[in-house]
Amino acid sequence: MRTRLALLVLSLSVAFAAVVPATHAAVTRSCGSVKDPYPGTRYAGVDLTRITAKGVSCATARRVAKGAHRKALGLTPPPSGIRSFTWDGWKVRGDLRPSHDTYVASKGSNRVRWRF
């Protein structure tokens, strides 16, 4: 009886260990753009594009991109061209040096990327 119980516990733990990594594997998905997030400003008509999400939904990724980017536009650009700040618990890093600004927001293992 004890042997069966030990064998059952062992087999269940092995099965659980095999399933857990598959469920925690985050998929990077491409999300739609945020069209014209700043109407009536000098940035009117410029979209937030190439939004990708890892570990969050596309709706959350677009919300993070829009909110964090709105905050980023209010900050003075640093001489290095790399802007780092936090927004709503997300750590955000923006590279302003290429022709299009690229941003990455992270919160734990979740990631959101976008381009302006």
Secondary structure, 3 states (H helix, E strand, C coil): CHHHHHHHHHHHHHHHHHHHHHHHCCCEEECCCECCCCCCCCCCCCCEEEEEEECCCHHHHHHHHHHHHHHHHCCCCCCCCEEEEEECCEEEEEECCCCCCEEEEEECCEEEEEEC
